[in-house]
Amino acid sequence: MAVGKDHWLVQKGYGGYMGWGEAEAEADYRATGGQGKWDASVTGVSGSGGSSHQGSSFSFDWDKEVQAAYEKLKPYYARMLEMAGGDLDLAKRMVEFSYEQGMREAGDEYETQRRTYALTFPRETEELWTSLNKRGLAGTAGRGLPTGGLAGKEAERLKESQSIRQEAIQRALENRELRLGKEKGFDIEKGERGYEREEQQLSKAHEQESGEMAGAKFGRQFSLWQAEQQKKAMEEQERQAREQREWQERMLKEYGVM
């Protein structure tokens, strides 16, 4: 008779004997020292000679854990960015203060020089008339500068000298104001770029630390899962060994075979 699903070997998980002759299957079982042709999938019955324990698969939602870590860290990095923004605001106020201070100083220096010229230019004109009178070149003194002849030439030179000096302080003021404006723009741009770099670095660090936190959690959970799997495997081996012993004892008692 062929071995079927109801045969005691198949019922114990030795499905590999399905279709064998009963005498042949039992003889093979004894010859292999009870190891037999284990195939618990035929009946789904666990027993000796193999293992039906498959264990639970390890599951870890990486994206979910990274996002959870990211959200947890968000207040910290938001505070860091807020501090960086505060530093930028402070830097801008300092730049603005320096700019306004420089503009005031430039204006004050220009005004001081302009007032000085307002006093010295008339005196220079008087000194020219005095010099011309001494040399008999003044003719009739009048208001303003003389014209014509040698006196007129000297008057033109004085006028040109005064005009050059007046234009010089005006250009100096304009150049300084232009330089201060450019420096202000450069300094603000420098501060903003520094803030952008800080923002990018903080964003990168935020993402990196989120991954590290998720990785650490993965490591902990995987270690626990491995330990649990090892424990279950040992318990399964012990159970199978116990059933094997009990089955062999029953076979010896009932059939006189091992």
C-alpha positions in Angstrom: 0.0 0.0 0.0 1.3 3.5 -0.9 1.9 6.1 1.8 -0.9 8.7 1.8 -1.8 11.8 3.8 -3.2 9.7 6.6 0.0 7.7 7.1 1.7 8.3 10.4 4.9 9.4 8.7 3.1 12.1 6.7 1.1 13.1 9.7 4.4 13.8 11.5 5.7 16.0 8.7 7.6 13.5 6.6 5.7 14.4 3.5 8.6 13.3 1.3 7.3 9.7 1.7 4.1 10.5 -0.1 3.6 7.7 -2.8 6.2 5.4 -1.3 5.3 2.0 -0.3 4.6 1.8 3.4 7.3 -0.8 4.1 9.9 1.1 2.0 9.0 4.4 3.7 9.3 3.0 7.2 12.5 1.1 6.4 14.0 4.4 5.0 12.9 6.2 8.0 14.6 3.7 10.3 17.8 3.7 8.1 18.1 7.5 8.4 18.0 7.3 12.1 14.6 9.1 12.2 15.6 12.0 10.0 13.5 10.7 7.0 12.2 12.7 4.1 11.0 15.8 5.9 8.4 18.0 4.1 6.0 19.6 6.4 4.5 21.6 3.5 2.5 18.6 2.4 0.3 18.6 5.6 1.4 21.8 7.4 2.1 19.7 10.4 5.4 20.4 12.2 7.5 17.7 13.7 10.9 16.2 14.0 13.5 16.0 11.3 13.1 19.6 10.0 11.7 23.0 10.9 8.3 24.5 10.0 9.4 27.7 11.8 9.7 30.5 9.2 9.9 33.4 11.6 8.5 36.9 11.1 10.1 39.1 8.5 11.7 42.3 9.6 9.8 45.5 8.6 11.1 49.1 8.8 9.5 52.0 7.0 12.6 54.1 6.4 11.0 57.1 4.8 8.4 57.3 7.6 11.1 57.1 10.2 13.3 59.7 8.5 10.3 62.1 8.2 9.4 61.5 11.9 13.0 62.4 12.9 12.9 65.4 10.6 9.8 66.7 12.3 11.2 66.1 15.7 14.4 68.1 14.9 12.5 70.9 13.1 12.1 73.2 16.2 15.8 73.0 16.9 16.9 73.8 13.4 14.2 76.5 13.1 15.8 78.1 16.2 19.2 77.9 14.7 18.0 79.6 11.5 16.3 82.2 13.5 19.5 83.0 15.3 21.3 83.2 12.0 18.6 85.6 10.7 19.0 87.7 13.8 22.8 87.9 13.1 22.0 89.0 9.6 19.6 91.7 10.9 22.3 92.9 13.3 24.9 92.9 10.6 22.6 95.0 8.3 21.9 97.5 11.1 25.7 97.8 11.7 26.2 98.4 7.9 23.4 101.0 7.9 24.9 102.7 10.9 28.3 102.8 9.3 26.9 104.1 6.1 24.9 106.9 7.7 27.9 107.8 9.9 30.2 108.0 6.9 27.7 110.1 5.0 27.4 112.5 7.9 31.1 112.8 8.3 31.6 113.4 4.5 28.9 116.1 4.6 30.4 117.7 7.6 33.9 117.7 6.1 32.5 119.2 2.9 30.6 121.9 4.7 33.6 122.8 6.9 35.8 123.2 3.8 33.1 125.2 1.9 32.8 127.6 4.8 36.6 127.9 4.9 36.6 128.9 1.3 33.8 131.3 1.8 36.1 133.2 4.1 39.4 132.7 2.3 38.2 133.5 -1.2 37.2 137.1 -0.5 40.4 137.6 1.4 42.4 136.3 -1.5 40.6 138.8 -3.8 41.5 141.7 -1.4 45.1 140.5 -1.3 45.1 140.5 -5.1 43.8 144.1 -5.2 46.4 145.2 -2.7 49.2 143.6 -4.7 47.9 145.2 -7.9 47.7 148.7 -6.2 51.3 148.4 -5.0 52.4 147.7 -8.5 50.2 150.4 -10.1 48.2 147.9 -12.0 44.9 148.1 -10.2 43.5 151.2 -11.9 40.2 152.0 -10.2 39.4 149.5 -7.5 35.9 148.1 -7.7 33.9 145.2 -6.7 34.8 141.8 -7.8 38.0 141.1 -9.8 39.7 143.3 -12.3 39.5 142.6 -16.0 41.8 143.3 -18.9 45.5 143.6 -19.0 48.0 142.0 -16.6 45.6 142.6 -13.7 42.9 140.7 -15.6 45.2 137.8 -16.2 46.1 137.5 -12.6 42.5 137.8 -11.6 41.6 135.0 -14.0 44.3 132.8 -12.5 43.0 133.4 -9.0 39.4 132.7 -10.1 40.5 129.5 -11.8 42.4 128.4 -8.7 39.4 129.0 -6.5 37.1 127.2 -8.9 39.4 124.2 -9.0 39.5 124.0 -5.2 35.7 124.3 -5.0 35.2 121.6 -7.6 37.8 119.4 -5.8 35.9 119.3 -2.5 32.6 118.7 -4.4 34.1 115.8 -6.3 35.6 114.4 -3.1 32.2 114.5 -1.4 30.5 112.8 -4.4 33.2 110.1 -4.6 33.1 109.4 -0.9 29.3 109.1 -1.0 29.5 106.8 -4.0 32.1 104.7 -2.3 30.1 104.5 0.9 27.0 103.5 -1.1 28.9 100.7 -2.9 30.5 99.5 0.3 27.0 99.4 1.9 25.7 97.3 -1.0 28.6 94.9 -0.9 28.4 94.5 2.9 24.7 93.8 2.8 25.1 91.3 -0.1 28.0 89.7 1.8 25.8 89.3 4.8 22.9 87.9 2.8 25.1 85.4 1.0 26.5 84.3 4.4 23.0 83.8 5.6 22.1 81.8 2.5 25.1 79.6 3.1 24.2 79.1 6.7 20.6 78.3 5.7 21.8 75.7 3.2 24.2 74.2 5.8 21.5 74.0 8.4 19.1 72.4 5.9 21.7 69.8 5.0 22.6 69.1 8.6 18.9 68.8 9.4 18.4 66.1 6.7 21.7 64.3 7.7 20.8 64.2 11.4 17.3 62.9 10.5 18.9 60.0 8.5 21.3 59.3 11.4 18.4 59.1 13.9 16.4 56.8 11.6 19.5 54.7 11.1 20.1 54.4 14.8 16.5 53.3 15.4 16.8 50.8 12.5 19.9 49.3 14.2 18.1 49.0 17.5 15.0 47.5 16.1 16.9 45.1 13.8 19.0 43.9 16.8 15.9 43.2 18.8 14.3 41.4 15.9 17.4 39.2 15.4 17.4 38.4 19.1 13.8 37.5 19.0 14.3 35.3 15.9 17.2 33.5 17.6 15.0 32.9 20.7 12.2 31.6 18.5 14.5 29.3 16.6 15.9 27.8 19.8 12.5 27.3 21.1 11.5 25.6 17.9 14.5 23.3 18.0 13.7 22.4 21.6 10.1 21.7 20.7 11.0 19.6 17.7 13.6 17.7 19.8 10.9 17.1 22.5 8.4 15.9 19.9 11.0 13.7 18.3 11.7 12.0 21.6 8.1 11.6 22.5 7.3 10.2 19.0 10.2 7.7 19.2 9.1 6.6 22.6 5.6 6.1 21.3 6.8 4.2 18.2 8.9 2.0 20.4 6.0 1.3 22.7 3.4 0.8 20.0 5.3 -0.8 17.2 8.6 -1.8 18.6 10.4 0.4 16.1 12.5 3.5 16.3 
